[in-house]
Amino acid sequence: MTGRSLRLVVLGLSLSSSWGNGHATTYRALLRAFAKRGHSVMFLERDQPWYAAHRDLADPDFCELVFYHDLAGLDAHRDRIAAADAVIVGSYVPNGVAVGRCVQRTARGVTAFYDIDTPVTLGKLETGDFEYLSPDLIPDYDLYLSFTGGPTLDVLMRQYGAPLARALYCCVDPEVCRPTATRVRYDLGYLGTYSPDRQPALDRLLIEPARRAPHLKFIVAGPQYPRDIVWPDNVLLVEHIPPSRHGAFYASCRFTLNVTRADMIRAGYSPSVRLFEAAACGTPIISDVWEGLERFFAPGREIVLARTAQDVLAALTVMDSGEAQALSRAARRRVLAQHAAEKRACELEGHLVQAIATAAEAPAASEQNSLNQQAFQAFG
């Protein structure tokens, strides 16, 4: 705890709806834990019809959730933005560049960009796609919070001029994600929204194993999968499972599959929130391979790595239940110790306090430099 309550305003993609995005789950766990540390939180969410139709948290008890309809609608909240100790703008916020400029002009406290999609963001910037962030905005954010760690943090500071770039990985709420007594019904399950760049890996690591092992049962849960995908008869497709049911979903699977987007694989050090959720729920994880994964889970002891369909089938058919349970218990211990929401909220608090201190020091340093210059001129 900082010793004083911070007033935080967050402008994020969505808090109210987890449909078709992983942002809501991340914000809910993080901000609930942040509020428990004695801070006040206001979340400003653009009112979008597709989220409005699938809201599963319309009235959170840990923060003030306010909807706005367009950029002009933000004017009603300028005073709150100005008075906040810190204002965070998230990735994929509609009209994010204009929102970011408005926040940077209005806020008297520190401003931060929270990128839950860092490799995708950098890919967009490289091709001139400034959907929600532009290069000129980055140096004017006091703090860049990144879903991705490792070398990417240096890129953000050296290439894009971020004054302070810090990793803020996704996290899990142990009160929501925990082992349940649900009966195991599937041998392998995957939870995730359709993404074209993830689909080849899903084909290789779930659909192909399902074709080769028709006696096993598989489940895929997530929206927006095209109708032309040919699913084997032993694969069940479910459109959406709300966060409150994620624990039951993982418990119904003997193993769960983690598949990473291509941009995340290239950057490395980008753990999905689904990894932490599955581990917290006590389900053994089979994952694709990317640089930095060993920083989060020990291969062979806490997670199974798979490059081919045969790797997946080996885990499903060769690994005995005792070995699988030992692996899942170790992964759960790791996540609760290092990636629980309480720990991540503490990290967020520390990053904000550092940014506030740095911002406070800047005017003093500037004033001292001016005095030194005046003294030098007088001496001369």
Secondary structure as a PSIPRED ss2 file (coil, helix, strand):
# PSIPRED VFORMAT (PSIPRED V4.0)

   1 M C   1.000  0.000  0.000
   2 T C   1.000  0.000  0.000
   3 G C   1.000  0.000  0.000
   4 R C   1.000  0.000  0.000
   5 S C   1.000  0.000  0.000
   6 L C   1.000  0.000  0.000
   7 R E   0.000  0.000  1.000
   8 L E   0.000  0.000  1.000
   9 V E   0.000  0.000  1.000
  10 V E   0.000  0.000  1.000
  11 L E   0.000  0.000  1.000
  12 G E   0.000  0.000  1.000
  13 L C   1.000  0.000  0.000
  14 S C   1.000  0.000  0.000
  15 L C   1.000  0.000  0.000
  16 S C   1.000  0.000  0.000
  17 S C   1.000  0.000  0.000
  18 S C   1.000  0.000  0.000
  19 W C   1.000  0.000  0.000
  20 G C   1.000  0.000  0.000
  21 N C   1.000  0.000  0.000
  22 G C   1.000  0.000  0.000
  23 H H   0.000  1.000  0.000
  24 A H   0.000  1.000  0.000
  25 T H   0.000  1.000  0.000
  26 T H   0.000  1.000  0.000
  27 Y H   0.000  1.000  0.000
  28 R H   0.000  1.000  0.000
  29 A H   0.000  1.000  0.000
  30 L H   0.000  1.000  0.000
  31 L H   0.000  1.000  0.000
  32 R H   0.000  1.000  0.000
  33 A H   0.000  1.000  0.000
  34 F H   0.000  1.000  0.000
  35 A H   0.000  1.000  0.000
  36 K H   0.000  1.000  0.000
  37 R C   1.000  0.000  0.000
  38 G C   1.000  0.000  0.000
  39 H C   1.000  0.000  0.000
  40 S E   0.000  0.000  1.000
  41 V E   0.000  0.000  1.000
  42 M E   0.000  0.000  1.000
  43 F E   0.000  0.000  1.000
  44 L E   0.000  0.000  1.000
  45 E E   0.000  0.000  1.000
  46 R E   0.000  0.000  1.000
  47 D C   1.000  0.000  0.000
  48 Q C   1.000  0.000  0.000
  49 P H   0.000  1.000  0.000
  50 W H   0.000  1.000  0.000
  51 Y H   0.000  1.000  0.000
  52 A H   0.000  1.000  0.000
  53 A C   1.000  0.000  0.000
  54 H C   1.000  0.000  0.000
  55 R C   1.000  0.000  0.000
  56 D C   1.000  0.000  0.000
  57 L C   1.000  0.000  0.000
  58 A C   1.000  0.000  0.000
  59 D C   1.000  0.000  0.000
  60 P C   1.000  0.000  0.000
  61 D C   1.000  0.000  0.000
  62 F C   1.000  0.000  0.000
  63 C C   1.000  0.000  0.000
  64 E E   0.000  0.000  1.000
  65 L E   0.000  0.000  1.000
  66 V E   0.000  0.000  1.000
  67 F E   0.000  0.000  1.000
  68 Y E   0.000  0.000  1.000
  69 H C   1.000  0.000  0.000
  70 D C   1.000  0.000  0.000
  71 L H   0.000  1.000  0.000
  72 A H   0.000  1.000  0.000
  73 G H   0.000  1.000  0.000
  74 L H   0.000  1.000  0.000
  75 D H   0.000  1.000  0.000
  76 A H   0.000  1.000  0.000
  77 H H   0.000  1.000  0.000
  78 R H   0.000  1.000  0.000
  79 D H   0.000  1.000  0.000
  80 R H   0.000  1.000  0.000
  81 I H   0.000  1.000  0.000
  82 A H   0.000  1.000  0.000
  83 A H   0.000  1.000  0.000
  84 A C   1.000  0.000  0.000
  85 D C   1.000  0.000  0.000
  86 A E   0.000  0.000  1.000
  87 V E   0.000  0.000  1.000
  88 I E   0.000  0.000  1.000
  89 V E   0.000  0.000  1.000
  90 G E   0.000  0.000  1.000
  91 S C   1.000  0.000  0.000
  92 Y C   1.000  0.000  0.000
  93 V C   1.000  0.000  0.000
  94 P C   1.000  0.000  0.000
  95 N C   1.000  0.000  0.000
  96 G H   0.000  1.000  0.000
  97 V H   0.000  1.000  0.000
  98 A H   0.000  1.000  0.000
  99 V H   0.000  1.000  0.000
 100 G H   0.000  1.000  0.000
 101 R H   0.000  1.000  0.000
 102 C H   0.000  1.000  0.000
 103 V H   0.000  1.000  0.000
 104 Q H   0.000  1.000  0.000
 105 R H   0.000  1.000  0.000
 106 T H   0.000  1.000  0.000
 107 A C   1.000  0.000  0.000
 108 R C   1.000  0.000  0.000
 109 G C   1.000  0.000  0.000
 110 V E   0.000  0.000  1.000
 111 T E   0.000  0.000  1.000
 112 A E   0.000  0.000  1.000
 113 F E   0.000  0.000  1.000
 114 Y E   0.000  0.000  1.000
 115 D E   0.000  0.000  1.000
 116 I C   1.000  0.000  0.000
 117 D C   1.000  0.000  0.000
 118 T H   0.000  1.000  0.000
 119 P H   0.000  1.000  0.000
 120 V H   0.000  1.000  0.000
 121 T H   0.000  1.000  0.000
 122 L H   0.000  1.000  0.000
 123 G H   0.000  1.000  0.000
 124 K H   0.000  1.000  0.000
 125 L H   0.000  1.000  0.000
 126 E H   0.000  1.000  0.000
 127 T C   1.000  0.000  0.000
 128 G C   1.000  0.000  0.000
 129 D C   1.000  0.000  0.000
 130 F C   1.000  0.000  0.000
 131 E C   1.000  0.000  0.000
 132 Y C   1.000  0.000  0.000
 133 L C   1.000  0.000  0.000
 134 S C   1.000  0.000  0.000
 135 P C   1.000  0.000  0.000
 136 D C   1.000  0.000  0.000
 137 L C   1.000  0.000  0.000
 138 I H   0.000  1.000  0.000
 139 P H   0.000  1.000  0.000
 140 D H   0.000  1.000  0.000
 141 Y C   1.000  0.000  0.000
 142 D C   1.000  0.000  0.000
 143 L E   0.000  0.000  1.000
 144 Y E   0.000  0.000  1.000
 145 L E   0.000  0.000  1.000
 146 S E   0.000  0.000  1.000
 147 F C   1.000  0.000  0.000
 148 T C   1.000  0.000  0.000
 149 G C   1.000  0.000  0.000
 150 G C   1.000  0.000  0.000
 151 P C   1.000  0.000  0.000
 152 T H   0.000  1.000  0.000
 153 L H   0.000  1.000  0.000
 154 D H   0.000  1.000  0.000
 155 V H   0.000  1.000  0.000
 156 L H   0.000  1.000  0.000
 157 M H   0.000  1.000  0.000
 158 R H   0.000  1.000  0.000
 159 Q C   1.000  0.000  0.000
 160 Y C   1.000  0.000  0.000
 161 G C   1.000  0.000  0.000
 162 A C   1.000  0.000  0.000
 163 P C   1.000  0.000  0.000
 164 L C   1.000  0.000  0.000
 165 A E   0.000  0.000  1.000
 166 R E   0.000  0.000  1.000
 167 A E   0.000  0.000  1.000
 168 L C   1.000  0.000  0.000
 169 Y C   1.000  0.000  0.000
 170 C C   1.000  0.000  0.000
 171 C C   1.000  0.000  0.000
 172 V E   0.000  0.000  1.000
 173 D C   1.000  0.000  0.000
 174 P C   1.000  0.000  0.000
 175 E C   1.000  0.000  0.000
 176 V C   1.000  0.000  0.000
 177 C C   1.000  0.000  0.000
 178 R C   1.000  0.000  0.000
 179 P C   1.000  0.000  0.000
 180 T C   1.000  0.000  0.000
 181 A C   1.000  0.000  0.000
 182 T C   1.000  0.000  0.000
 183 R C   1.000  0.000  0.000
 184 V C   1.000  0.000  0.000
 185 R C   1.000  0.000  0.000
 186 Y E   0.000  0.000  1.000
 187 D E   0.000  0.000  1.000
 188 L E   0.000  0.000  1.000
 189 G E   0.000  0.000  1.000
 190 Y E   0.000  0.000  1.000
 191 L E   0.000  0.000  1.000
 192 G C   1.000  0.000  0.000
 193 T C   1.000  0.000  0.000
 194 Y C   1.000  0.000  0.000
 195 S C   1.000  0.000  0.000
 196 P C   1.000  0.000  0.000
 197 D C   1.000  0.000  0.000
 198 R C   1.000  0.000  0.000
 199 Q H   0.000  1.000  0.000
 200 P H   0.000  1.000  0.000
 201 A H   0.000  1.000  0.000
 202 L H   0.000  1.000  0.000
 203 D H   0.000  1.000  0.000
 204 R H   0.000  1.000  0.000
 205 L H   0.000  1.000  0.000
 206 L H   0.000  1.000  0.000
 207 I H   0.000  1.000  0.000
 208 E H   0.000  1.000  0.000
 209 P H   0.000  1.000  0.000
 210 A H   0.000  1.000  0.000
 211 R H   0.000  1.000  0.000
 212 R H   0.000  1.000  0.000
 213 A C   1.000  0.000  0.000
 214 P C   1.000  0.000  0.000
 215 H C   1.000  0.000  0.000
 216 L C   1.000  0.000  0.000
 217 K C   1.000  0.000  0.000
 218 F E   0.000  0.000  1.000
 219 I E   0.000  0.000  1.000
 220 V E   0.000  0.000  1.000
 221 A E   0.000  0.000  1.000
 222 G C   1.000  0.000  0.000
 223 P C   1.000  0.000  0.000
 224 Q C   1.000  0.000  0.000
 225 Y C   1.000  0.000  0.000
 226 P C   1.000  0.000  0.000
 227 R C   1.000  0.000  0.000
 228 D C   1.000  0.000  0.000
 229 I C   1.000  0.000  0.000
 230 V C   1.000  0.000  0.000
 231 W C   1.000  0.000  0.000
 232 P C   1.000  0.000  0.000
 233 D C   1.000  0.000  0.000
 234 N C   1.000  0.000  0.000
 235 V E   0.000  0.000  1.000
 236 L E   0.000  0.000  1.000
 237 L E   0.000  0.000  1.000
 238 V E   0.000  0.000  1.000
 239 E C   1.000  0.000  0.000
 240 H C   1.000  0.000  0.000
 241 I C   1.000  0.000  0.000
 242 P C   1.000  0.000  0.000
 243 P H   0.000  1.000  0.000
 244 S H   0.000  1.000  0.000
 245 R H   0.000  1.000  0.000
 246 H H   0.000  1.000  0.000
 247 G H   0.000  1.000  0.000
 248 A H   0.000  1.000  0.000
 249 F H   0.000  1.000  0.000
 250 Y H   0.000  1.000  0.000
 251 A H   0.000  1.000  0.000
 252 S C   1.000  0.000  0.000
 253 C E   0.000  0.000  1.000
 254 R E   0.000  0.000  1.000
 255 F E   0.000  0.000  1.000
 256 T E   0.000  0.000  1.000
 257 L E   0.000  0.000  1.000
 258 N E   0.000  0.000  1.000
 259 V C   1.000  0.000  0.000
 260 T C   1.000  0.000  0.000
 261 R C   1.000  0.000  0.000
 262 A H   0.000  1.000  0.000
 263 D H   0.000  1.000  0.000
 264 M H   0.000  1.000  0.000
 265 I H   0.000  1.000  0.000
 266 R H   0.000  1.000  0.000
 267 A H   0.000  1.000  0.000
 268 G C   1.000  0.000  0.000
 269 Y C   1.000  0.000  0.000
 270 S C   1.000  0.000  0.000
 271 P C   1.000  0.000  0.000
 272 S C   1.000  0.000  0.000
 273 V H   0.000  1.000  0.000
 274 R H   0.000  1.000  0.000
 275 L H   0.000  1.000  0.000
 276 F H   0.000  1.000  0.000
 277 E H   0.000  1.000  0.000
 278 A H   0.000  1.000  0.000
 279 A H   0.000  1.000  0.000
 280 A H   0.000  1.000  0.000
 281 C C   1.000  0.000  0.000
 282 G C   1.000  0.000  0.000
 283 T C   1.000  0.000  0.000
 284 P C   1.000  0.000  0.000
 285 I E   0.000  0.000  1.000
 286 I E   0.000  0.000  1.000
 287 S E   0.000  0.000  1.000
 288 D C   1.000  0.000  0.000
 289 V C   1.000  0.000  0.000
 290 W C   1.000  0.000  0.000
 291 E C   1.000  0.000  0.000
 292 G C   1.000  0.000  0.000
 293 L H   0.000  1.000  0.000
 294 E H   0.000  1.000  0.000
 295 R H   0.000  1.000  0.000
 296 F C   1.000  0.000  0.000
 297 F C   1.000  0.000  0.000
 298 A C   1.000  0.000  0.000
 299 P E   0.000  0.000  1.000
 300 G C   1.000  0.000  0.000
 301 R C   1.000  0.000  0.000
 302 E C   1.000  0.000  0.000
 303 I E   0.000  0.000  1.000
 304 V E   0.000  0.000  1.000
 305 L E   0.000  0.000  1.000
 306 A C   1.000  0.000  0.000
 307 R C   1.000  0.000  0.000
 308 T C   1.000  0.000  0.000
 309 A H   0.000  1.000  0.000
 310 Q H   0.000  1.000  0.000
 311 D H   0.000  1.000  0.000
 312 V H   0.000  1.000  0.000
 313 L H   0.000  1.000  0.000
 314 A H   0.000  1.000  0.000
 315 A H   0.000  1.000  0.000
 316 L H   0.000  1.000  0.000
 317 T H   0.000  1.000  0.000
 318 V C   1.000  0.000  0.000
 319 M C   1.000  0.000  0.000
 320 D C   1.000  0.000  0.000
 321 S H   0.000  1.000  0.000
 322 G H   0.000  1.000  0.000
 323 E H   0.000  1.000  0.000
 324 A H   0.000  1.000  0.000
 325 Q H   0.000  1.000  0.000
 326 A H   0.000  1.000  0.000
 327 L H   0.000  1.000  0.000
 328 S H   0.000  1.000  0.000
 329 R H   0.000  1.000  0.000
 330 A H   0.000  1.000  0.000
 331 A H   0.000  1.000  0.000
 332 R H   0.000  1.000  0.000
 333 R H   0.000  1.000  0.000
 334 R H   0.000  1.000  0.000
 335 V H   0.000  1.000  0.000
 336 L H   0.000  1.000  0.000
 337 A H   0.000  1.000  0.000
 338 Q H   0.000  1.000  0.000
 339 H C   1.000  0.000  0.000
 340 A E   0.000  0.000  1.000
 341 A H   0.000  1.000  0.000
 342 E H   0.000  1.000  0.000
 343 K H   0.000  1.000  0.000
 344 R H   0.000  1.000  0.000
 345 A H   0.000  1.000  0.000
 346 C H   0.000  1.000  0.000
 347 E H   0.000  1.000  0.000
 348 L H   0.000  1.000  0.000
 349 E H   0.000  1.000  0.000
 350 G H   0.000  1.000  0.000
 351 H H   0.000  1.000  0.000
 352 L H   0.000  1.000  0.000
 353 V H   0.000  1.000  0.000
 354 Q H   0.000  1.000  0.000
 355 A H   0.000  1.000  0.000
 356 I H   0.000  1.000  0.000
 357 A H   0.000  1.000  0.000
 358 T H   0.000  1.000  0.000
 359 A H   0.000  1.000  0.000
 360 A H   0.000  1.000  0.000
 361 E H   0.000  1.000  0.000
 362 A H   0.000  1.000  0.000
 363 P H   0.000  1.000  0.000
 364 A H   0.000  1.000  0.000
 365 A H   0.000  1.000  0.000
 366 S H   0.000  1.000  0.000
 367 E H   0.000  1.000  0.000
 368 Q H   0.000  1.000  0.000
 369 N H   0.000  1.000  0.000
 370 S H   0.000  1.000  0.000
 371 L H   0.000  1.000  0.000
 372 N H   0.000  1.000  0.000
 373 Q H   0.000  1.000  0.000
 374 Q H   0.000  1.000  0.000
 375 A H   0.000  1.000  0.000
 376 F H   0.000  1.000  0.000
 377 Q H   0.000  1.000  0.000
 378 A H   0.000  1.000  0.000
 379 F H   0.000  1.000  0.000
 380 G C   1.000  0.000  0.000
